[in-house]
Amino acid sequence: MWETDGAAAGFALFCQVGDPSGVVELRRLALTATGGGQGQTFIRALLDHGFGSLDATRVWLDASGENPRAMRTYERAGFTLEGRLRRHWFRPALGRVVDLMLYGMLREEWESLEPLPARA
């Protein structure tokens, strides 16, 4: 659970925690509100927890190939598009199978991220 100003603002799951590989997966990312840099701030907090507190060597996540907003957010946050699984994921809401995009970030990439600008 991610909070801003004492209120719930986002949610995500960390999977594979404690795996000997040091790889951690992020799943179920959700925000109560978007816009104004919320996504970048949320993802940075998740990365800081994954690499800092969980001592991950790599953090990865996936996104629907039909969610350009999420893909832009992940790429702006510093994730690298590592692959596309074509026609991989059935989306009941769409009634069809879509591509699944795989994104990853290594510890040294996280360490070299520029600080986020201060929010007003």
MDAnalysis code that builds the backbone (N, CA, C; Angstrom):
import MDAnalysis as mda
import numpy as np

u = mda.Universe.empty(360, n_residues=120, atom_resindex=np.repeat(np.arange(120), 3), trajectory=True)
u.add_TopologyAttr("name", ["N", "CA", "C"] * 120)
u.add_TopologyAttr("resid", np.arange(1, 121))
u.add_TopologyAttr("resname", ["MET", "TRP", "GLU", "THR", "ASP", "GLY", "ALA", "ALA", "ALA", "GLY", "PHE", "ALA", "LEU", "PHE", "CYS", "GLN", "VAL", "GLY", "ASP", "PRO", "SER", "GLY", "VAL", "VAL", "GLU", "LEU", "ARG", "ARG", "LEU", "ALA", "LEU", "THR", "ALA", "THR", "GLY", "GLY", "GLY", "GLN", "GLY", "GLN", "THR", "PHE", "ILE", "ARG", "ALA", "LEU", "LEU", "ASP", "HIS", "GLY", "PHE", "GLY", "SER", "LEU", "ASP", "ALA", "THR", "ARG", "VAL", "TRP", "LEU", "ASP", "ALA", "SER", "GLY", "GLU", "ASN", "PRO", "ARG", "ALA", "MET", "ARG", "THR", "TYR", "GLU", "ARG", "ALA", "GLY", "PHE", "THR", "LEU", "GLU", "GLY", "ARG", "LEU", "ARG", "ARG", "HIS", "TRP", "PHE", "ARG", "PRO", "ALA", "LEU", "GLY", "ARG", "VAL", "VAL", "ASP", "LEU", "MET", "LEU", "TYR", "GLY", "MET", "LEU", "ARG", "GLU", "GLU", "TRP", "GLU", "SER", "LEU", "GLU", "PRO", "LEU", "PRO", "ALA", "ARG", "ALA"])
u.atoms.positions = np.array([
    [0.852, -1.172, 0.000],
    [0.000, 0.000, 0.000],
    [0.897, 1.233, 0.000],
    [0.615, 2.150, -0.884],
    [1.350, 3.414, -0.976],
    [0.421, 4.515, -0.521],
    [0.918, 5.396, 0.334],
    [0.103, 6.479, 0.866],
    [0.694, 7.829, 0.510],
    [-0.180, 8.787, 0.266],
    [0.222, 10.179, 0.135],
    [-0.716, 10.990, 1.009],
    [-0.147, 11.898, 1.758],
    [-0.925, 12.739, 2.671],
    [-1.806, 11.906, 3.594],
    [-1.305, 10.752, 4.032],
    [-2.020, 9.908, 4.978],
    [-3.172, 9.104, 4.402],
    [-3.357, 9.137, 3.094],
    [-4.455, 8.394, 2.467],
    [-3.901, 7.372, 1.481],
    [-4.606, 6.256, 1.346],
    [-4.206, 5.232, 0.381],
    [-4.215, 5.828, -1.021],
    [-3.103, 5.657, -1.736],
    [-2.989, 6.240, -3.071],
    [-2.595, 5.217, -4.129],
    [-2.088, 4.060, -3.703],
    [-1.661, 3.067, -4.672],
    [-1.403, 1.724, -4.022],
    [-1.269, 0.717, -4.874],
    [-1.105, -0.648, -4.413],
    [-0.267, -1.409, -5.433],
    [0.595, -2.282, -4.944],
    [1.364, -3.168, -5.826],
    [1.802, -4.384, -5.025],
    [2.071, -5.464, -5.719],
    [2.594, -6.677, -5.104],
    [4.028, -6.890, -5.555],
    [4.878, -7.268, -4.619],
    [6.236, -7.689, -4.935],
    [6.244, -9.210, -4.885],
    [6.636, -9.861, -5.972],
    [6.682, -11.315, -6.053],
    [8.125, -11.771, -6.220],
    [8.383, -13.018, -5.872],
    [9.704, -13.638, -5.951],
    [10.668, -13.058, -4.918],
    [10.159, -12.398, -3.889],
    [11.019, -11.810, -2.861],
    [11.803, -12.927, -2.177],
    [13.098, -12.730, -2.024],
    [13.952, -13.717, -1.385],
    [14.509, -14.764, -2.333],
    [14.158, -14.690, -3.608],
    [14.691, -15.632, -4.584],
    [16.209, -15.473, -4.651],
    [16.965, -16.574, -4.702],
    [18.427, -16.473, -4.745],
    [18.960, -15.647, -5.915],
    [18.177, -15.523, -6.981],
    [18.616, -14.735, -8.133],
    [18.608, -13.238, -7.842],
    [17.867, -12.831, -6.820],
    [17.726, -11.406, -6.528],
    [16.717, -10.710, -7.423],
    [16.010, -11.475, -8.244],
    [15.019, -10.914, -9.160],
    [13.685, -10.769, -8.434],
    [13.068, -9.605, -8.584],
    [11.771, -9.318, -7.970],
    [10.811, -8.875, -9.072],
    [9.594, -9.404, -9.024],
    [8.567, -9.022, -9.992],
    [7.569, -8.076, -9.340],
    [7.177, -7.046, -10.065],
    [6.108, -6.145, -9.632],
    [4.828, -6.559, -10.339],
    [3.727, -6.665, -9.563],
    [2.439, -7.051, -10.144],
    [1.334, -6.186, -9.571],
    [0.259, -6.105, -10.307],
    [-0.980, -5.458, -9.864],
    [-0.807, -3.998, -9.488],
    [-0.009, -3.263, -10.223],
    [0.170, -1.840, -9.937],
    [-1.143, -1.103, -10.160],
    [-1.552, -0.341, -9.169],
    [-2.809, 0.404, -9.274],
    [-2.698, 1.699, -8.487],
    [-3.211, 2.761, -9.060],
    [-3.263, 4.066, -8.399],
    [-4.712, 4.498, -8.242],
    [-4.995, 5.241, -7.167],
    [-6.350, 5.760, -6.987],
    [-6.602, 6.952, -7.892],
    [-5.549, 7.676, -8.266],
    [-5.670, 8.826, -9.171],
    [-4.426, 8.875, -10.042],
    [-4.575, 9.381, -11.252],
    [-3.442, 9.499, -12.159],
    [-3.285, 10.945, -12.588],
    [-2.149, 11.215, -13.213],
    [-1.860, 12.572, -13.667],
    [-0.995, 13.303, -12.664],
    [-0.383, 14.363, -13.120],
    [0.434, 15.189, -12.241],
    [1.680, 14.517, -11.713],
    [2.163, 13.490, -12.410],
    [3.387, 12.823, -11.974],
    [3.185, 11.735, -10.939],
    [1.933, 11.413, -10.615],
    [1.660, 10.370, -9.620],
    [2.299, 9.037, -10.004],
    [2.185, 8.659, -11.279],
    [2.728, 7.378, -11.716],
    [4.227, 7.293, -11.530],
    [4.938, 8.351, -11.899],
    [6.396, 8.353, -11.750],
    [6.801, 8.282, -10.282],
    [6.108, 9.039, -9.446],
    [6.416, 9.035, -8.014],
    [6.152, 7.659, -7.417],
    [5.036, 7.058, -7.796],
    [4.668, 5.731, -7.309],
    [5.697, 4.692, -7.739],
    [6.044, 4.686, -9.013],
    [7.010, 3.704, -9.504],
    [8.370, 3.903, -8.855],
    [8.786, 5.141, -8.671],
    [10.077, 5.381, -8.012],
    [10.057, 4.843, -6.580],
    [8.955, 5.035, -5.875],
    [8.846, 4.495, -4.515],
    [8.924, 2.968, -4.534],
    [8.284, 2.346, -5.512],
    [8.348, 0.888, -5.638],
    [9.765, 0.424, -5.945],
    [10.435, 1.110, -6.859],
    [11.816, 0.753, -7.189],
    [12.737, 0.938, -5.991],
    [12.562, 2.029, -5.274],
    [13.391, 2.272, -4.091],
    [13.200, 1.160, -3.064],
    [11.970, 0.704, -2.900],
    [11.710, -0.396, -1.969],
    [12.304, -1.701, -2.504],
    [12.095, -1.976, -3.787],
    [12.597, -3.215, -4.371],
    [14.107, -3.332, -4.315],
    [14.792, -2.286, -4.749],
    [16.254, -2.335, -4.758],
    [16.845, -2.008, -3.392],
    [16.230, -1.076, -2.674],
    [16.755, -0.660, -1.377],
    [16.435, -1.652, -0.273],
    [15.169, -1.765, 0.076],
    [14.753, -2.614, 1.201],
    [14.827, -4.103, 0.893],
    [14.453, -4.497, -0.319],
    [14.435, -5.924, -0.672],
    [15.745, -6.403, -1.276],
    [16.674, -5.495, -1.533],
    [18.001, -5.814, -2.061],
    [17.943, -6.582, -3.385],
    [16.997, -6.201, -4.241],
    [16.861, -6.853, -5.548],
    [18.053, -6.516, -6.439],
    [18.362, -7.433, -7.347],
    [19.369, -7.170, -8.375],
    [18.700, -6.766, -9.684],
    [17.422, -7.128, -9.813],
    [16.636, -6.815, -11.006],
    [15.173, -6.748, -10.604],
    [14.461, -5.756, -11.138],
    [13.017, -5.641, -10.937],
    [12.379, -5.677, -12.320],
    [11.337, -6.475, -12.458],
    [10.665, -6.557, -13.751],
    [9.159, -6.510, -13.564],
    [8.466, -6.185, -14.659],
    [7.008, -6.157, -14.674],
    [6.537, -6.359, -16.097],
    [5.242, -6.541, -16.252],
    [4.696, -6.676, -17.598],
    [3.530, -5.719, -17.777],
    [3.148, -5.530, -19.026],
    [2.035, -4.639, -19.362],
    [1.356, -5.150, -20.616],
    [0.079, -4.886, -20.709],
    [-0.652, -5.207, -21.929],
    [-0.084, -4.394, -23.081],
    [0.078, -5.032, -24.215],
    [0.526, -4.320, -25.406],
    [-0.482, -3.295, -25.885],
    [-1.660, -3.296, -25.289],
    [-2.700, -2.338, -25.653],
    [-2.912, -1.299, -24.556],
    [-1.882, -1.107, -23.737],
    [-1.943, -0.088, -22.690],
    [-0.768, 0.878, -22.878],
    [-0.840, 1.745, -23.881],
    [0.288, 2.633, -24.156],
    [0.608, 3.578, -23.000],
    [-0.378, 3.943, -22.214],
    [-0.125, 4.835, -21.081],
    [0.808, 4.162, -20.064],
    [0.523, 2.905, -19.732],
    [1.391, 2.177, -18.806],
    [2.787, 2.010, -19.399],
    [2.860, 1.662, -20.683],
    [4.164, 1.455, -21.309],
    [4.993, 2.735, -21.288],
    [4.373, 3.871, -21.596],
    [5.095, 5.155, -21.540],
    [5.566, 5.450, -20.121],
    [4.708, 5.182, -19.152],
    [5.066, 5.439, -17.758],
    [6.268, 4.600, -17.350],
    [6.267, 3.320, -17.688],
    [7.383, 2.446, -17.320],
    [8.672, 2.871, -18.018],
    [8.577, 3.226, -19.284],
    [9.774, 3.648, -20.015],
    [10.310, 4.967, -19.467],
    [9.432, 5.906, -19.138],
    [9.880, 7.173, -18.536],
    [10.527, 6.951, -17.175],
    [10.065, 5.920, -16.469],
    [10.621, 5.619, -15.147],
    [11.995, 4.965, -15.240],
    [12.414, 4.580, -16.455],
    [13.736, 3.998, -16.627],
    [13.744, 2.514, -16.940],
    [12.568, 1.893, -17.015],
    [12.517, 0.483, -17.383],
    [12.892, 0.321, -18.854],
    [13.494, -0.819, -19.170],
    [13.840, -1.174, -20.535],
    [12.837, -2.200, -21.049],
    [12.316, -1.969, -22.244],
    [11.461, -2.968, -22.878],
    [12.358, -4.134, -23.278],
    [12.137, -5.284, -22.659],
    [13.001, -6.440, -22.882],
    [12.392, -7.479, -23.809],
    [11.096, -7.387, -24.025],
    [10.497, -8.373, -24.910],
    [9.005, -8.190, -25.084],
    [8.500, -8.858, -26.087],
    [7.063, -8.864, -26.394],
    [6.658, -10.321, -26.585],
    [5.708, -10.766, -25.793],
    [5.133, -12.088, -25.979],
    [3.873, -11.892, -26.814],
    [3.951, -12.265, -28.059],
    [2.860, -11.997, -28.998],
    [1.655, -12.898, -28.730],
    [0.467, -12.259, -28.764],
    [-0.803, -12.959, -28.529],
    [-0.695, -13.911, -27.348],
    [-0.327, -13.370, -26.215],
    [0.001, -14.179, -25.048],
    [-1.051, -14.139, -23.945],
    [-1.791, -13.049, -23.810],
    [-2.615, -12.828, -22.626],
    [-4.065, -12.580, -23.023],
    [-4.963, -13.448, -22.560],
    [-6.385, -13.255, -22.846],
    [-6.941, -12.194, -21.917],
    [-7.513, -11.163, -22.487],
    [-8.126, -10.070, -21.726],
    [-9.636, -10.197, -21.820],
    [-10.302, -10.694, -20.762],
    [-11.759, -10.850, -20.806],
    [-12.490, -9.556, -21.158],
    [-12.001, -8.433, -20.654],
    [-12.670, -7.154, -20.927],
    [-12.662, -6.821, -22.417],
    [-11.632, -7.282, -23.120],
    [-11.533, -7.031, -24.559],
    [-12.097, -8.185, -25.384],
    [-12.213, -9.347, -24.735],
    [-12.715, -10.522, -25.440],
    [-11.731, -11.112, -26.424],
    [-10.445, -10.853, -26.207],
    [-9.436, -11.369, -27.140],
    [-8.065, -11.447, -26.469],
    [-7.144, -12.046, -27.190],
    [-5.770, -12.206, -26.714],
    [-4.939, -11.020, -27.194],
    [-4.094, -10.494, -26.303],
    [-3.241, -9.349, -26.639],
    [-1.779, -9.700, -26.366],
    [-0.894, -8.871, -26.882],
    [0.533, -9.029, -26.613],
    [0.825, -8.638, -25.168],
    [1.851, -9.255, -24.601],
    [2.307, -8.923, -23.259],
    [3.716, -8.362, -23.375],
    [3.920, -7.151, -22.870],
    [5.205, -6.472, -22.946],
    [5.971, -6.701, -21.645],
    [7.244, -7.048, -21.752],
    [8.086, -7.321, -20.591],
    [9.088, -6.189, -20.400],
    [9.122, -5.641, -19.194],
    [10.016, -4.533, -18.855],
    [10.900, -4.940, -17.685],
    [12.149, -4.473, -17.685],
    [13.052, -4.772, -16.591],
    [13.973, -3.607, -16.277],
    [14.483, -3.629, -15.057],
    [15.489, -2.655, -14.634],
    [16.499, -3.377, -13.744],
    [17.783, -3.126, -13.993],
    [18.865, -3.687, -13.190],
    [19.248, -2.713, -12.084],
    [19.860, -3.247, -11.037],
    [20.254, -2.415, -9.896],
    [21.098, -1.217, -10.327],
    [22.075, -1.435, -11.206],
    [22.952, -0.326, -11.599],
    [22.194, 0.743, -12.388],
    [21.141, 0.346, -13.087],
    [20.304, 1.332, -13.779],
    [19.510, 2.158, -12.771],
    [18.990, 1.507, -11.750],
    [18.273, 2.211, -10.676],
    [19.211, 3.190, -9.971],
    [20.441, 2.738, -9.704],
    [21.406, 3.593, -9.005],
    [21.755, 4.837, -9.808],
    [21.627, 4.770, -11.127],
    [21.992, 5.920, -11.959],
    [20.793, 6.808, -12.321],
    [19.612, 6.506, -11.798],
    [18.438, 7.338, -12.094],
    [18.608, 8.736, -11.512],
    [18.173, 9.713, -12.269],
    [18.168, 11.094, -11.784],
    [17.036, 11.252, -10.770],
    [17.227, 12.111, -9.762],
    [16.128, 12.350, -8.815],
    [14.915, 12.934, -9.542],
    [13.739, 12.590, -9.048],
    [12.521, 13.177, -9.614],
    [12.438, 14.638, -9.210],
    [11.891, 15.487, -10.070],
    [11.715, 16.891, -9.683],
    [10.738, 16.998, -8.517],
    [10.961, 17.988, -7.678],
    [10.064, 18.208, -6.538],
    [8.679, 18.571, -7.052],
    [7.672, 18.016, -6.388],
    [6.283, 18.317, -6.768],
    [5.761, 19.466, -5.939],
    [4.966, 20.305, -6.576],
    [4.393, 21.466, -5.879],
    [3.293, 21.048, -4.949],
])
